[in-house]
Amino acid sequence: MKRTIYLMLAIAAILVSCDKSEKENEQPVQVLKSTDYSGTLTVNASSGAFDTENVKVSYYATEKADSASIIMYQVKFSPRMPVSLDVTVPGIVVKPTEKGAILTCDSIVPLAMGGEYPNYTVTGFEGEIVDDELTFSLKFGSTPTSYRGQATK
């Protein structure tokens, strides 16, 4: 009887130690952090494609990292546009992947110059973060726009 009890205790100890070592080897889920990027903004206006190099974009994740905002700094949507704007796209849905995240948003009103711009509602926002690269495409109103940038340090 004592042998059986000792044997069962030994098996239980082995099982507990195996379970513990497996948990120690598990990698924690990485939460996407807020990051700045530098890259190219491409606007496909009716007059043709317009590229702006070295555009700074900031990605700001919520605490739970399930949604984010993207701020594009000092952008122009046409070569004839007299001013550059800081534009915020809030409410982007974030779905983590093995190497980063998928970013989506069906429709949201962007923010610029302290207010909303419903005439330039963002639609069809699709993007991803893979390693240190952020890419996305969207429409501001009817204007297709895309971005590709690398994380800055």
N, C-alpha and C positions, 0 to 999 in steps of 0.2 A: 504494500500500500504506500509506504514511504517512497519507494522507488518511483512509483507512478506519479506521485505529487512532485518529486524533484524533477522528473523528466518533463512534466507539463510546465513547471516553472522555467526550466531551461529553454524549452521551445518558445514560451511567451517572451522571454528575455531576448532571444534571437530575433523574433518577429518585430518586437519594439525597436531594437537597434537597427534592423534593416529599414523599417519605415522611417526612422529618424534620419538615416544617411541619405535616403532618397529625397526627403524634404530639404535637406541641407544643399543638395545639388540642384534643386529647382531654381531657375532664374526668375526674379521678380518681374512682373509686367512693367515695362518702361512707360512712364507717363510722358507724353509729348510736352515739351517745355516751350515757353515763349522764346522766339528766335527771330533775329534780323537776317534778311537776305539781301543780296545785291544781284541784279540781273537785267534782262531785257523785257520791256513791255511792248507788245505789238498790238496796234489798233488797226483794224481793217475797216476804215471809213469808206464812204462811197467814192471818195477821190483816190483811193488806193491804200495800200498798207503803209503804216507809219510806225517806225521803230524808235524807241527811246532806250538808250543804253544806260547802265549803272543806276537803275531805279532801285531805291531802297524800299523794301516791303517788310513790315513787321507782322509776325504771327503771334497772336495773344490767345493762349488757351485758357479756358475756365479752370477752376480748381480741380474739378473732376476730369478734365481733359476730354469731355464729350462734346464740347462745342468751342468755337473760337471766333475771333474777329481778325480780319486782315486789314492793315492800313498801308495804302500806297502813298508814298511821299512825293510831292512836287511833280505830279504827272500832268501831261497835256494829252488831249484826245484828238488833236489836230495840229499840224504845223502852224496853222494860222491862229490858234487859240492864244489870246493875249496874256493869260495868266496861267500859272501852274497851281494845281490844287492838291491838298492832302485829302484822300478819299478813303473812307472806312466802309468795309463790307462786314456787318455784324451777323451773328446767328448762323454761322457755318457749322454744319454737323460733321463731327470727327469720328471716324471708325478706325481704331488701331489695326495695323497689320504687323507682320513679322519684322519688316524693315522700316516702318513709319506709320503712315495713315492715309486713308482715303478721305477727301474733303468734298462735301456736297451741299448744295442749297438750291431749292427750286425757284424761289422768288423772295427778294428782300429789297427794301428801300435803302439805298446807300446814304451815307452821311458825308457832308462836306461843308466847309465854311460855317460850322455851327448849326446846321440844320439838315433836314431831310430833302432828298431830291427825287420825288416820285416820278418825274418825267424820265429819269434814267434808272428805273427799277432794274436791279440785277436779276437776270434769269439764267437758268441752265448752268449755274456754277458747278464745275467739276474740276477736281484737282487731286494732287497727292504730294505727300512728303515721303521721299525715299532717301535714306541716309541723310546727306546734307543738302539735298536738292528739293526745292519747292517748285511745282508747276501747277498752273491752273488756267482754265479758260472760262469765259462767261460772256454775257451780253449786257452792256450798259444801254438800256432802252433797246434800240435795234442795232447797236454797234458791237460786232464781235471783237473781243479783246482777249489777249492771252499773256501769260508771264512765265518766264523760266529764270530761276535764280539759285545761287549757291549761298549757303549759310556763311555769315561773316563772323569773325571771332573777335 
